[in-house]
Amino acid sequence: MTALVRLRLDLAYDGAEFAGWARQPGRRTVQGVIEDALGRVLRLDPPPVLTVAGRTDAGVHARGQVAHVVLPVAAYSQVGGTLPRRMAGVLPPDVRIWRIEQAPDGFDARFSALSRRYAYRVCDNPVGVDPLRRHEVLWHPRPLDLDRMNAATALLLGENDFAAYCRRREGATTIRRLLRYDWERESADVAVATIVADAFCHSMVRAIVGALLSVGDRRRPVEWPAEVLSARVRDSAVQVLPPHGLTLEEVTYPEAGLLASRAQETRRVRVLGATAPEERQAG
């Protein structure tokens, strides 16, 4: 049998020109670009397949994305510690791999993760956003009251069914544990939301932030986002914000000895207040 090695990749990308993370035929994606570059550097055809911590949508950025890849030892031994530098020579400038190292036993970039931290940046200057930041900051022309927004976010924390803020997928749960959600001023006219959860479902972050902007500019009461959450159905009044204001900042993992057990736990389908015994993809 072919000897294999599992590698962890820490990477970043500007999502503006990508059709999201996942490889798609005929479209430029982060996964496709990196896999093709790995295949070229390692002379592997077909190229190796990446597993990522969080599949970002089209236009979403990442500073702290994590992926893993399984390679033949023979191919990796030809390049070893020079792989990051070799990848830098073939990757386009809108994606960088900062670090490549052998993954500890039991590591799975997706299922071993404890949490993902996202940031969403909003400019509430009435005349617009700094042109040099227009690709990473959303312009919201109404002033935002962050005290009201933080009072509303406190009502969303904990483990809940976020169906009201997610696009449903067949066979996938919408139960998530929201660990942190708060707003602060990054500058006089830029507010940043920091959102941390054990995992996120499709469009969840952008929908929740959209609901909070309605509270911050006083179009909705402080209690409204929590009322939407409790209903567990999509509300047409919740705006899913554009992707360019969103950045995946960090993925956290347990210590090496707990990686495998964390991956096993994450694969279980969740129900509120309990964990189902069968092993299925949690979504």
LUMLO-839326 format. One record per residue (C-alpha): x, z, y; residue number from 1. Coordinates in nm, 2 decimals, always signed. Each point is the difference from the previous one (the first is absolute). Layout:
N
{node {X; Z; Y}; NUM}
...
END
This chain:
283
{node {+0.00; +0.00; +0.00}; 1}
{node {+0.11; -0.07; +0.36}; 2}
{node {+0.13; +0.31; +0.17}; 3}
{node {-0.19; +0.07; +0.33}; 4}
{node {+0.05; +0.20; +0.31}; 5}
{node {-0.26; +0.12; +0.25}; 6}
{node {+0.09; +0.00; +0.37}; 7}
{node {-0.16; +0.16; +0.30}; 8}
{node {-0.01; -0.21; +0.32}; 9}
{node {-0.06; +0.15; +0.35}; 10}
{node {-0.12; -0.27; +0.24}; 11}
{node {-0.15; -0.09; +0.33}; 12}
{node {-0.18; -0.31; +0.14}; 13}
{node {-0.18; -0.14; +0.30}; 14}
{node {-0.34; -0.10; -0.14}; 15}
{node {-0.09; -0.25; +0.27}; 16}
{node {+0.10; -0.31; -0.19}; 17}
{node {-0.10; +0.12; -0.35}; 18}
{node {-0.33; -0.04; -0.19}; 19}
{node {+0.04; +0.35; -0.12}; 20}
{node {+0.22; +0.16; -0.27}; 21}
{node {-0.14; -0.16; -0.32}; 22}
{node {+0.13; -0.33; -0.12}; 23}
{node {-0.26; -0.28; +0.05}; 24}
{node {+0.04; -0.37; -0.09}; 25}
{node {+0.09; -0.21; +0.30}; 26}
{node {+0.02; +0.29; +0.24}; 27}
{node {+0.29; +0.19; +0.15}; 28}
{node {-0.01; +0.36; -0.12}; 29}
{node {+0.25; +0.29; +0.01}; 30}
{node {+0.00; +0.02; -0.38}; 31}
{node {+0.06; -0.37; -0.05}; 32}
{node {+0.28; -0.01; +0.25}; 33}
{node {+0.19; +0.29; -0.15}; 34}
{node {-0.06; -0.10; -0.36}; 35}
{node {+0.12; -0.35; +0.07}; 36}
{node {+0.31; +0.14; +0.18}; 37}
{node {+0.08; +0.22; -0.30}; 38}
{node {-0.04; -0.29; -0.24}; 39}
{node {+0.24; -0.20; +0.21}; 40}
{node {+0.27; +0.27; +0.04}; 41}
{node {-0.03; +0.11; -0.37}; 42}
{node {-0.05; -0.36; -0.13}; 43}
{node {-0.31; +0.10; -0.18}; 44}
{node {-0.28; -0.25; -0.07}; 45}
{node {-0.28; +0.10; +0.01}; 46}
{node {+0.09; +0.26; +0.27}; 47}
{node {-0.05; +0.37; -0.08}; 48}
{node {-0.34; +0.16; +0.09}; 49}
{node {-0.02; +0.29; +0.25}; 50}
{node {-0.23; +0.30; -0.02}; 51}
{node {-0.08; +0.15; +0.35}; 52}
{node {-0.11; +0.34; +0.13}; 53}
{node {-0.27; -0.15; +0.22}; 54}
{node {-0.13; -0.36; +0.02}; 55}
{node {-0.03; -0.05; +0.37}; 56}
{node {-0.25; -0.26; +0.14}; 57}
{node {+0.09; -0.31; +0.20}; 58}
{node {+0.15; +0.10; +0.34}; 59}
{node {+0.08; +0.36; -0.09}; 60}
{node {+0.36; +0.12; +0.05}; 61}
{node {+0.22; +0.23; -0.20}; 62}
{node {+0.30; +0.22; +0.09}; 63}
{node {+0.00; +0.21; -0.32}; 64}
{node {-0.13; -0.21; -0.28}; 65}
{node {+0.12; +0.06; -0.35}; 66}
{node {+0.01; -0.22; -0.31}; 67}
{node {+0.16; -0.01; -0.34}; 68}
{node {+0.12; -0.29; -0.21}; 69}
{node {+0.11; -0.02; -0.36}; 70}
{node {+0.31; -0.22; -0.06}; 71}
{node {+0.22; -0.10; -0.29}; 72}
{node {+0.31; +0.21; +0.00}; 73}
{node {+0.21; -0.31; -0.04}; 74}
{node {-0.14; -0.16; +0.32}; 75}
{node {+0.03; +0.32; +0.20}; 76}
{node {+0.35; +0.08; -0.11}; 77}
{node {+0.12; -0.33; +0.15}; 78}
{node {-0.08; +0.13; +0.35}; 79}
{node {-0.04; +0.38; -0.02}; 80}
{node {+0.05; +0.17; +0.33}; 81}
{node {+0.03; -0.33; +0.19}; 82}
{node {-0.37; -0.09; -0.06}; 83}
{node {-0.13; +0.14; +0.33}; 84}
{node {+0.26; -0.20; +0.20}; 85}
{node {-0.07; -0.31; -0.21}; 86}
{node {-0.37; +0.03; +0.06}; 87}
{node {+0.06; +0.04; +0.37}; 88}
{node {+0.17; -0.34; -0.01}; 89}
{node {-0.30; -0.18; -0.14}; 90}
{node {-0.30; +0.19; +0.14}; 91}
{node {-0.18; -0.11; +0.32}; 92}
{node {+0.04; +0.22; +0.30}; 93}
{node {-0.35; +0.14; -0.02}; 94}
{node {+0.07; +0.19; -0.32}; 95}
{node {+0.29; +0.24; -0.08}; 96}
{node {+0.10; +0.19; -0.31}; 97}
{node {+0.18; +0.31; +0.12}; 98}
{node {+0.09; +0.15; -0.34}; 99}
{node {+0.01; -0.10; -0.36}; 100}
{node {+0.09; +0.26; -0.26}; 101}
{node {-0.07; +0.08; -0.37}; 102}
{node {-0.33; +0.18; -0.03}; 103}
{node {-0.01; +0.34; -0.17}; 104}
{node {-0.18; +0.03; -0.34}; 105}
{node {-0.38; -0.02; +0.03}; 106}
{node {+0.00; -0.16; +0.35}; 107}
{node {-0.28; -0.24; +0.08}; 108}
{node {-0.02; -0.11; +0.37}; 109}
{node {-0.38; +0.00; -0.01}; 110}
{node {-0.12; +0.27; -0.24}; 111}
{node {+0.27; +0.26; +0.06}; 112}
{node {-0.07; +0.02; +0.37}; 113}
{node {-0.13; +0.33; +0.14}; 114}
{node {-0.11; -0.14; +0.34}; 115}
{node {+0.01; -0.29; +0.24}; 116}
{node {+0.04; +0.04; +0.37}; 117}
{node {-0.14; -0.26; +0.24}; 118}
{node {+0.01; -0.02; +0.38}; 119}
{node {-0.25; -0.20; +0.21}; 120}
{node {+0.10; -0.06; +0.37}; 121}
{node {-0.25; -0.06; +0.28}; 122}
{node {+0.05; -0.07; +0.36}; 123}
{node {-0.28; +0.11; +0.23}; 124}
{node {+0.15; -0.13; +0.33}; 125}
{node {-0.29; -0.18; +0.16}; 126}
{node {+0.22; -0.30; +0.10}; 127}
{node {+0.15; -0.06; -0.34}; 128}
{node {+0.28; +0.08; -0.24}; 129}
{node {+0.37; -0.05; +0.06}; 130}
{node {+0.06; -0.37; -0.09}; 131}
{node {+0.31; +0.09; -0.20}; 132}
{node {-0.21; +0.23; -0.22}; 133}
{node {-0.31; -0.22; -0.04}; 134}
{node {+0.08; -0.07; -0.37}; 135}
{node {+0.00; +0.37; -0.10}; 136}
{node {-0.24; +0.17; +0.25}; 137}
{node {-0.38; -0.06; +0.03}; 138}
{node {-0.14; -0.02; +0.35}; 139}
{node {-0.31; +0.21; +0.06}; 140}
{node {-0.12; -0.04; +0.36}; 141}
{node {-0.19; +0.33; +0.02}; 142}
{node {+0.18; +0.34; +0.06}; 143}
{node {+0.03; +0.22; -0.31}; 144}
{node {-0.06; +0.37; -0.02}; 145}
{node {+0.24; +0.12; -0.27}; 146}
{node {-0.15; +0.35; -0.01}; 147}
{node {-0.33; -0.14; -0.10}; 148}
{node {+0.16; -0.22; -0.26}; 149}
{node {+0.20; +0.28; -0.16}; 150}
{node {-0.31; +0.21; -0.02}; 151}
{node {-0.17; -0.28; -0.19}; 152}
{node {+0.30; -0.06; -0.23}; 153}
{node {-0.01; +0.37; -0.11}; 154}
{node {-0.34; -0.07; -0.16}; 155}
{node {+0.14; -0.27; -0.22}; 156}
{node {+0.28; +0.18; -0.17}; 157}
{node {+0.01; +0.09; -0.37}; 158}
{node {-0.12; -0.18; -0.31}; 159}
{node {-0.30; -0.22; +0.06}; 160}
{node {-0.17; -0.32; -0.11}; 161}
{node {+0.11; -0.24; +0.28}; 162}
{node {-0.24; -0.28; -0.11}; 163}
{node {-0.14; -0.02; +0.35}; 164}
{node {+0.35; -0.10; +0.12}; 165}
{node {+0.12; -0.22; -0.29}; 166}
{node {-0.07; -0.34; -0.14}; 167}
{node {-0.11; +0.06; -0.35}; 168}
{node {+0.18; -0.15; -0.30}; 169}
{node {-0.16; -0.03; -0.34}; 170}
{node {+0.11; +0.29; -0.22}; 171}
{node {+0.19; +0.17; +0.27}; 172}
{node {-0.07; +0.35; +0.15}; 173}
{node {-0.03; +0.06; +0.37}; 174}
{node {+0.09; +0.38; -0.03}; 175}
{node {+0.31; +0.08; +0.20}; 176}
{node {+0.17; +0.32; +0.13}; 177}
{node {+0.06; -0.02; +0.37}; 178}
{node {+0.29; +0.23; +0.07}; 179}
{node {+0.06; -0.05; +0.37}; 180}
{node {-0.17; -0.19; +0.28}; 181}
{node {+0.09; +0.07; +0.36}; 182}
{node {+0.05; -0.18; +0.33}; 183}
{node {+0.27; +0.05; +0.27}; 184}
{node {+0.15; -0.18; +0.29}; 185}
{node {+0.30; -0.21; -0.07}; 186}
{node {+0.02; -0.09; +0.37}; 187}
{node {-0.23; +0.03; +0.30}; 188}
{node {-0.22; -0.29; -0.12}; 189}
{node {+0.07; -0.03; -0.37}; 190}
{node {-0.18; +0.23; -0.25}; 191}
{node {+0.12; +0.01; -0.36}; 192}
{node {-0.21; +0.12; -0.30}; 193}
{node {+0.20; +0.15; -0.29}; 194}
{node {-0.20; -0.03; -0.33}; 195}
{node {+0.13; +0.14; -0.33}; 196}
{node {-0.19; -0.01; -0.33}; 197}
{node {+0.09; +0.00; -0.37}; 198}
{node {-0.12; -0.37; +0.00}; 199}
{node {-0.21; -0.24; +0.20}; 200}
{node {-0.26; -0.25; -0.09}; 201}
{node {-0.04; -0.34; +0.15}; 202}
{node {-0.06; +0.01; +0.38}; 203}
{node {-0.03; +0.38; +0.00}; 204}
{node {+0.25; +0.08; +0.27}; 205}
{node {-0.12; -0.27; +0.24}; 206}
{node {-0.36; +0.09; -0.05}; 207}
{node {+0.06; +0.37; +0.06}; 208}
{node {+0.20; -0.06; +0.31}; 209}
{node {-0.27; -0.24; +0.13}; 210}
{node {-0.26; +0.28; -0.04}; 211}
{node {+0.23; +0.24; +0.20}; 212}
{node {+0.04; -0.24; +0.29}; 213}
{node {-0.38; +0.02; +0.04}; 214}
{node {+0.04; +0.38; +0.03}; 215}
{node {+0.30; -0.02; +0.23}; 216}
{node {-0.17; -0.22; +0.26}; 217}
{node {-0.32; +0.20; -0.02}; 218}
{node {-0.23; -0.26; -0.16}; 219}
{node {-0.06; +0.23; -0.29}; 220}
{node {-0.02; +0.38; -0.05}; 221}
{node {+0.28; +0.19; -0.16}; 222}
{node {-0.20; +0.06; -0.32}; 223}
{node {-0.08; -0.37; -0.06}; 224}
{node {+0.30; -0.10; -0.22}; 225}
{node {-0.07; +0.29; -0.23}; 226}
{node {-0.37; -0.10; -0.02}; 227}
{node {+0.10; -0.35; -0.09}; 228}
{node {+0.23; +0.14; -0.27}; 229}
{node {-0.28; +0.21; -0.15}; 230}
{node {-0.23; -0.30; -0.03}; 231}
{node {+0.25; -0.17; -0.24}; 232}
{node {-0.12; -0.35; +0.09}; 233}
{node {+0.16; -0.25; +0.23}; 234}
{node {-0.13; +0.03; +0.36}; 235}
{node {-0.01; -0.32; +0.20}; 236}
{node {+0.07; +0.21; +0.31}; 237}
{node {+0.35; +0.08; -0.13}; 238}
{node {+0.25; -0.26; +0.13}; 239}
{node {+0.29; -0.09; -0.23}; 240}
{node {+0.28; -0.04; +0.25}; 241}
{node {+0.25; -0.29; +0.01}; 242}
{node {+0.31; +0.05; -0.23}; 243}
{node {+0.28; -0.03; +0.25}; 244}
{node {-0.03; +0.35; +0.13}; 245}
{node {+0.06; +0.15; -0.35}; 246}
{node {+0.34; +0.09; -0.15}; 247}
{node {+0.08; +0.16; -0.33}; 248}
{node {+0.26; +0.26; +0.10}; 249}
{node {+0.08; +0.20; -0.31}; 250}
{node {-0.06; +0.04; -0.37}; 251}
{node {+0.08; +0.34; -0.16}; 252}
{node {+0.08; +0.08; -0.36}; 253}
{node {+0.04; +0.32; -0.20}; 254}
{node {+0.33; +0.12; -0.13}; 255}
{node {+0.15; -0.20; -0.28}; 256}
{node {-0.12; +0.22; -0.29}; 257}
{node {-0.37; -0.05; +0.11}; 258}
{node {-0.01; -0.37; +0.05}; 259}
{node {-0.14; -0.09; -0.34}; 260}
{node {-0.27; +0.27; +0.00}; 261}
{node {-0.10; -0.10; +0.36}; 262}
{node {-0.04; -0.37; -0.11}; 263}
{node {-0.22; +0.11; -0.30}; 264}
{node {-0.21; +0.21; +0.23}; 265}
{node {-0.05; -0.27; +0.26}; 266}
{node {-0.12; -0.25; -0.27}; 267}
{node {-0.30; +0.22; -0.08}; 268}
{node {-0.33; -0.10; +0.16}; 269}
{node {-0.11; +0.26; +0.25}; 270}
{node {-0.34; +0.16; +0.06}; 271}
{node {-0.07; +0.26; +0.26}; 272}
{node {+0.10; +0.35; -0.11}; 273}
{node {+0.14; -0.12; -0.34}; 274}
{node {+0.22; -0.25; -0.18}; 275}
{node {-0.13; -0.23; -0.26}; 276}
{node {+0.19; +0.01; -0.33}; 277}
{node {+0.03; -0.37; -0.06}; 278}
{node {+0.30; -0.20; +0.13}; 279}
{node {-0.09; -0.28; +0.24}; 280}
{node {+0.13; -0.15; +0.32}; 281}
{node {-0.11; +0.22; +0.29}; 282}
{node {+0.00; -0.29; +0.25}; 283}
END
